[in-house]
Amino acid sequence: MIAALLVLASQQAVPPPVVQWTANCAAPVYATDRLVCGDAELARADDAMISWLGRWRPPPVAGFAPWRESQEAWLKRRSLCAFRTSHRQCVVDAYAERMAVLRLVNATVETATDVAWRCGAMTGRWRDQAMLLIEPDGTPAGLAMRQASRSGWQPYLRLDGAGSKLRIVPLEGKPIRCVREVR
């Protein structure tokens, strides 16, 4: 009898999470969604992100690795902030990074500085204390940021190093070296 109940219970496992791109405030299930939906500042950040998602070229779907994180993958990482000591600060940092990525990847390359970097096959340009990666065809590829957060949040592309030699370290994949171009 007990064995039959255990088999039945294992067959009624919790279903996998639904795919979402933003906080689900209509029916928040996850701790981070409940935090975002109950905090006016975080709810505004989520709304602003929704607005920028509509402008993202190309649309934020899977398959950007290693230079762009899909919205779904970012949201899953953001949800892991619930396991951090400073849940709220981790979420604040997550939204700050995501908004920077959405704004700068949508920006024209001309808005970056004239200081050019060679990052593998791509070029890099400084913009707002971050490195905008540009594909050989001129398309913005991603945004590398320094690790500045003490909340545990990590940028998808971390910018390491100083001076004329930098490295871009994706969360997954191999780092690439960036060297300042002399003009």
C-alpha positions, 0 to 999 in steps of 0.5 A: 500500500505504501509503495503504491502511494509513493509511486502515485506521488512520484507520478504527480511531481511538480510541473516545470515552470512556465516560460516567462520573460518578466515578473508574473504579477498576475499570479506570482509564484516564485519568491523573486516575482513576489518581491518584484510585484510587491516593491514599487521600485522593482515593479517600475524596473520590470515595466521599463524592461518590458518597454525595452524588450520591444525594441531589442534587435533581434528579438531576445530569443535563445541562441545568443550565447556566448555574447547575449543572454536570452531574456528567458535565461536572464529571468531564470538567473534573476530568480536565483537571487532568492537564494542570496543573502541580499535578495532585494539588492541582487534583484536591483543589480540584475535589473540594472545590468539588464537595462544597460544591456538592452539600452546599449545593444540597441544603441548605434555603434556611433554612440560609443567612444573612439577608443577601439579594442580588438576582442577576438574577431570583434571590436570593442568600444567603451560606453558608460563604463562598459565594453560594447562588443561589435560584430565584424558586420557592425552589429552590436553583439553584447555588453561586458561590465565590471563585477561591481555588485556585492549582492552576488549578482554577476553580469553575463559578460564580465569585464576583467583586467586594466590598462591596455589589456582586458578580458571578457569572461562569459558566464559560460564559455571561454574568455576572450582577450581584448587589446587596445588598438593603437591609432 
